[in-house]
Amino acid sequence: MLFQNGNLSVRKLEKEDNYLLAKWLSDPIVLEFYEGRDNPFNLDKVDKVFYVPEDDKGKCIVEYEGNDIGYIQFYQLDDETKNEYGYSNIRENMYGMDQFIGEVEYWNRGIGTLLVRSTVTFLMEQKKADRILMDPQLRNTRAINCYEKCGFKKIKILPKRELHEGIYEDCWLIEYHK
């Protein structure tokens, strides 16, 4: 267990979790905002994308009340990404994070907010992050509302940042800063 907050817990991704990721990342409802409905994952694709040995991301499964419900990853930002975001002159410990709840019956219950707040606390306290950044698509208003509720602030629009369903989508650069 990496961390826990009440009924929510986050644990490291294990090899046998690949079937969960394939299930979630082949669901069109989940793919509408994560990866794209034109980009479903099967077990082979999950293995190639999520189980790369040299990848240093913290890849985790989200559990709620003992049920596997989603995925979260966090990673220290490299200089190239800091430059892309406009933080080249800031010498801080910066992290990025991405997450989704793959079991849609757990949507709109406050679990995403609990997950984001708990992860921010973990990154600030355990990883000594000074700043946490995310770049959700502008049209993902439900996620953006959750992030703002957790203390993230909109910084700027990143034009045509993410290829999603054949279209380059604009994204918000948002940050959580101590």
Buried (B, 14 or more C-beta within 10 A) or exposed (E): EBBEBEEBBBBEBEEEBBEBBBBBBBBEEBBBBBBBBEBBBEEEBBBEEBBEEEEEBBBBBBBBEEEBBBBBBBBBBEEEBBEBBEBEEEEEBBBBBBBBBBBEEBBEEEBBBBBBBBBBEBBBEEEEBBBBBBBBBBBBEEBBEBBEEBEBEEBEEBEEBBEBEEEEBBBBBBBBBE
